[in-house]
Amino acid sequence: MSEWWTYRPSDFLMFSARTWGRLLEAHNREAWPWQFLLLAIGLAWLWAALHHPRVTARWSGIVLAAAWGWVAWAFHWQRHADINTAAPWLAGAWALQAALLLVLGTRPASTRPPAWQAGAALGCALAALVAYPLVAPLAGRGWAQAEVAGLMPEPTALFTLGLLFALPQRHRGLLVVIPVLSLALGWTTAWLLWAR
């Protein structure tokens, strides 16, 4: 057995980049053609957040909770658990975030965030919708592995953060913890997978 100091972080991953890519392809194939509907809903939601922030804030908790619940069940529990023993725990964290969004995310604050913050946050949410799916084909992995908000973890978490910072949100501090941790874990995993 090798000495512990010879291990790299990527040695602790339970799956390869090829296995991850096949998982993304299978999930996208099963969800087809919902990707386009989710994109349209996301763009409409951003338009509503820009023009009617208080009303959108009240309903965003419900819409985002549905997305988080779906990713918890359909992605982490049903698919990701086949290749990662930590996936059921991730499904639990995503289900907890869905519950938090339902309970706390439907109570908008009385004051709106500053215009610069709302603009930057909406730009972040727009990037999650439009730019994130482009990462796979630009990296040479093809459209079949594109990650779409509402179906995959990282773009959903990024879209959520964008909306939480763009809209008047009373419990923002509690609602951003799991999305930030999810992004940190997802981006670290992606870096380890594709940097091999």
C-alpha positions in Angstrom: 0.0 0.0 0.0 1.3 3.5 -0.9 2.1 6.0 1.8 -0.7 8.5 2.5 1.2 11.5 1.3 1.3 10.0 -2.2 -2.4 10.3 -2.7 -3.9 13.2 -4.6 -7.5 14.6 -3.9 -8.7 13.1 -7.2 -7.8 9.6 -5.8 -10.7 9.8 -3.4 -13.3 10.3 -6.1 -15.5 7.2 -6.5 -16.1 7.7 -10.3 -14.2 8.9 -13.4 -15.0 11.8 -15.7 -16.3 9.3 -18.2 -18.7 7.8 -15.7 -19.9 11.2 -14.7 -20.4 12.2 -18.3 -22.5 9.1 -19.0 -24.6 9.9 -15.9 -25.2 13.4 -17.2 -26.1 12.1 -20.7 -28.6 9.6 -19.2 -30.2 12.2 -17.0 -30.5 14.6 -20.0 -31.9 11.9 -22.2 -34.6 11.0 -19.7 -35.6 14.6 -19.2 -35.7 15.5 -22.9 -37.3 17.9 -24.0 -37.9 19.6 -20.6 -34.6 21.5 -20.9 -36.1 24.0 -23.3 -39.2 24.5 -21.1 -37.0 25.0 -18.0 -34.9 27.6 -19.9 -38.1 29.5 -20.9 -39.5 29.4 -17.4 -36.2 30.6 -16.0 -36.0 33.5 -18.4 -39.6 34.5 -17.7 -38.8 34.3 -14.0 -35.9 36.7 -14.4 -38.0 39.1 -16.4 -40.6 39.0 -13.6 -37.8 39.5 -10.9 -36.6 42.6 -12.8 -40.0 44.2 -13.3 -42.1 42.9 -10.3 -39.5 42.0 -7.6 -41.9 41.9 -4.6 -44.5 39.6 -6.2 -41.8 37.4 -7.7 -40.0 37.1 -4.3 -43.2 35.7 -2.8 -43.6 33.0 -5.4 -39.9 32.3 -5.9 -39.7 30.2 -2.8 -42.3 27.8 -4.3 -40.7 27.6 -7.7 -37.2 27.2 -6.4 -38.4 24.6 -3.8 -39.9 22.5 -6.7 -36.5 22.7 -8.6 -34.5 21.7 -5.5 -36.9 18.9 -4.7 -36.7 17.6 -8.2 -32.9 17.6 -8.3 -32.8 15.9 -4.9 -35.1 13.1 -6.0 -34.4 12.7 -9.8 -30.7 13.4 -9.8 -29.1 12.8 -6.5 -31.3 10.0 -5.2 -32.2 8.2 -8.5 -29.0 8.6 -10.5 -26.0 10.0 -8.6 -26.5 7.4 -5.8 -25.5 4.7 -8.3 -21.9 6.0 -8.5 -21.4 7.9 -5.2 -22.2 6.7 -1.7 -22.5 10.4 -0.5 -25.4 11.1 -2.9 -28.2 10.1 -0.5 -26.8 12.7 1.9 -26.7 15.2 -0.9 -30.3 14.4 -1.7 -31.2 15.0 1.9 -29.4 18.4 1.9 -31.3 19.3 -1.3 -34.6 18.2 0.2 -33.8 20.3 3.3 -33.2 23.3 1.1 -36.5 22.7 -0.7 -38.3 22.7 2.6 -36.4 25.9 3.7 -37.4 27.6 0.5 -41.1 26.7 1.0 -41.1 27.8 4.6 -38.8 30.9 4.6 -38.5 31.7 0.9 -42.1 32.9 0.5 -41.7 35.8 2.9 -40.2 38.8 1.1 -38.5 41.6 3.0 -40.0 45.1 3.1 -37.0 46.7 1.4 -35.4 45.8 -2.0 -31.7 45.2 -2.3 -29.6 47.9 -3.9 -29.9 48.2 -7.6 -26.2 47.2 -8.2 -26.7 44.0 -6.1 -30.0 43.1 -7.9 -28.4 43.7 -11.3 -25.3 41.6 -10.5 -27.4 38.8 -9.0 -29.8 38.7 -12.0 -26.7 38.5 -14.2 -25.5 35.6 -12.1 -28.9 33.9 -12.5 -28.9 34.6 -16.2 -25.4 33.0 -16.5 -26.8 29.9 -14.7 -29.5 29.6 -17.3 -27.7 30.5 -20.5 -23.9 30.2 -20.0 -23.8 27.1 -17.8 -25.2 24.7 -20.4 -22.5 25.9 -22.8 -19.7 24.7 -20.6 -19.9 21.1 -21.7 -19.9 21.7 -25.5 -17.2 24.3 -25.2 -15.1 21.8 -23.2 -15.5 19.3 -25.9 -17.9 17.0 -24.0 -20.9 17.6 -26.3 -24.5 18.9 -25.8 -25.6 15.6 -24.3 -23.7 16.5 -21.1 -24.9 20.1 -20.8 -26.0 21.0 -17.3 -29.4 22.8 -17.1 -30.9 24.7 -14.2 -33.8 22.8 -12.7 -32.3 19.5 -13.7 -28.7 19.5 -12.5 -27.3 20.7 -9.2 -24.8 23.4 -9.9 -26.8 25.6 -12.3 -29.8 25.2 -10.1 -27.8 26.4 -7.1 -26.3 29.3 -9.0 -29.7 30.3 -10.3 -31.1 30.1 -6.8 -28.3 32.3 -5.4 -28.9 34.9 -8.1 -32.6 35.1 -7.3 -32.0 35.2 -3.5 -29.7 38.2 -3.9 -31.7 40.0 -6.5 -35.1 39.9 -4.7 -36.2 41.3 -1.4 -35.7 38.3 0.8 -36.1 38.3 4.6 -34.2 35.1 5.4 -31.4 35.3 2.8 -28.7 34.4 5.3 -30.3 31.0 6.0 -31.3 30.3 2.4 -27.9 30.8 0.8 -25.9 28.3 3.0 -26.8 25.1 1.2 -26.5 26.5 -2.3 -23.1 27.9 -1.6 -21.9 24.6 -0.1 -23.4 22.7 -3.1 -21.6 24.9 -5.6 -18.3 24.5 -3.7 -18.6 20.7 -3.7 -19.8 20.6 -7.3 -17.1 22.8 -8.7 -14.4 21.1 -6.7 -15.6 17.7 -8.0 -15.7 19.0 -11.5 -12.2 20.4 -11.2 -10.9 17.1 -9.9 -12.6 15.1 -12.6 -11.5 17.2 -15.6 -8.1 18.1 -14.3 -7.0 14.4 -14.2 
